[in-house]
Amino acid sequence: MQTASADKAIAAGLFRPVRLGSLELRNRIAMAPMSRYLCPDDVPHQGVVDYYRRRAEADVGLIITEGTYIGHPSAASYAGVPHFHGEALAGWARVLQAVHAAGGRIFPQLWHTGSFRQSWMGPVKGVPGFGPSENFNAFTMHPEPTRAMTEADVEEVIGAYARAAADAQALGFDGVELHAAHGYLIDEFLWDRTNRRTDRWGGDRRGRTRFAVEIVRAIRGRVGPDFPVSLRWSLWKQQDYQAKLADTPTQLAEILEPLVEAGVSILHTSTRRFWSPGFSDEGDLTLAGWTKKLTGLPVIMVGGAGLDRAGIDVVTQVASLDVLEKPLRGDEFDILAVGRALLADPEWARKVGEGRIGDCRPYSRDLLDSLG
């Protein structure tokens, strides 16, 4: 059983200031990106401003916003998701101002949902789901096949990512994050099951990184070398929790190294349980630890922090920080991203820092219905 004094020591480690390249953070706690689907007009409203402000006021060092749609007609799938182009930028400027006033830092997460889209979905109906290859359905409930992207489609989407990043920098955001995980568009290009192309956008593991690489290069061309660019990636997919982009550290290096060379400055390693070994045949190093070891880049670790590990999919209880002891001691990560625990309690970070983790509010599914 983890003692209160050990929890306090772990909290002290999380509350050390940290510098990641040009980015300075007051502590090592980030709010993980969590889709809320509560922007019916596609624009962040005052409730969104207050939602992020409350976390920044309560000592969260870095906020990574919910996924935001880039400015391309094929990007959107789900209703209620805020955009990151056009009129929505004014709403994000208000969010940014509130977070900065509270002493926090903030990245927008830039998102294209790929084959999850269907042509009946808004905001531009008639636009089909895009992907690297045709005839792939993200879920069987989606009857329409994915349309394979043409060269023109690929270039347009790359340009949309670059414009969004440039807009974020112009507004004063502290960096951007690319959503390249969980089976969405960038991840679909990385995954052999969804990328069956034989042109320059397909091939072996390294070849399948080209789409992500060209997005990063285009962003670097707009924002310069020092603006932080985080990339969130995962082995697992929503379509298949057992899926893996790589079975060994060597294979993983083939994917991550081109991204580093292109100019990614932070890697956000998304796992369902961050304390699990990244590769079971290679010891107990976490996937975040492998990511840092293979690339040398700062790493964000995420996957169940502060939650009851016996019931991670239907969480009701607050958990000790004990699983952080080993990766923290081994320097396996730089930033801990916290999801549902921070959704449940805006003051989770402050309470942890004050040794009051037992006072944190538990998570329940009904919290998804409002911006608390």
Secondary structure, DSSP 8 states (H G I E B T S, - for coil): ---HHHHHHHHHHHTS-EEETTEEESSSEEE--------TTSS--HHHHHHHHHHHHTT-SEEEEEEEE-SSTTS--STT--BSSTTHHHHHHHHHHHHHHTT-EEEEEEE--GGG--TT-SSSTT---EESSSS--SSTT--S--EE--HHHHHHHHHHHHHHHHHHHHHT-S-EEEEEEETSHHHHHH-TTT----STT-SSTTGGGHHHHHHHHHHHHHH-SSS-EEEEEEEEETTBTT--S-SSHHHHHHHHHHHHHHT--EEEEE-SSTTSBSSGGG-S-BHHHHHHHHH-S-EEEES-TTB-GGGTTS--SB--SGGGHHHHHTT--SEEEE-HHHHH-TTHHHHHHTT-GGGS----GGGGGS--
